[in-house]
């Protein structure tokens, strides 16, 4: 995926017989010099009809994002991807 705010790659499996998904997406916020090299690992898993989306963040990612003045913009951009 490539957008004006993010670039992302990922890998995983979608099992159509069992109707499950297990993906790991590595997203990078590209609008800020402070965060453009910060990897945001997003895990999507569970049933296709009700997948769980979570950030698989270690302390480095959390501290870099928490210290960024662009945190609200990042949240809005992520929300817009799924809307």
N, C-alpha and C positions, 0 to 999 in steps of 0.2 A: 504494500500500500504506500502511496506517496500523495501528500497533500501539501498545502502551503504552510501548515503548522506542524505536521508530523511526517516522519518517514518510519516505516515499519517493515519487519520481516517476521516470518514465523514458520513453525512446523508443528506437525501433530497428526492426529488421526480422527476421522469421522467414520463411525461404524453405522451404516444405514440399516443393517439387519437389527442391531441392538438399539438403534436410535440414540447413540451416544456421541459425544464430542470430547476430545482431549487435545487442546492446542496451547502452545506457548508462543505468544507474540512478543517480539522485542521492539518497542516503540522508542523513538527519539524525538523530543520536542525541538523543532528547528528555528523557532522565532527568537530565541534568546541566546546570546553568546555564553551566558552562564550555564544554560541547561542543554545546549545542542549536542553535547557528547555524553549526556546522562542517559543511560539505558533504563527504560521503564519496562520490566518484564510483566506482561499481563497474561494470566492464566484463565482460559475458558474451558470449563469441563462440566460434565454431567449429562443429563438428558437433553436431546435436541429441542424438546418442547419447553424446557425450563433450565437453560444452562446457567452456571454460576460463573461470574466474572470477578476476578480478584487481582490485585497487584501483588506480585511475588517480590516484594521489595526488601532488600537488606538495609542495614542502617546507613550505608553510604548514599543510596538513592533517597531515602527519607530525609536525611539531613541536607542534601543538596537541594531538594525540592522545597523543604521547609524554610530554607534560608533565601529562597528566590522570591523577588518581588513579583514574579510572573506566575505564582502558584495559582491564583484565581483564573488567569487566562488559560493555563494548562487544564484546569478542571473543566472550564467551559468548552475548550476544544475537544477534550475526550468525550464529554457529554454529546456534543454535536455529531461525532462519528456514529454513535449508536442511535441517533434520532432520525 
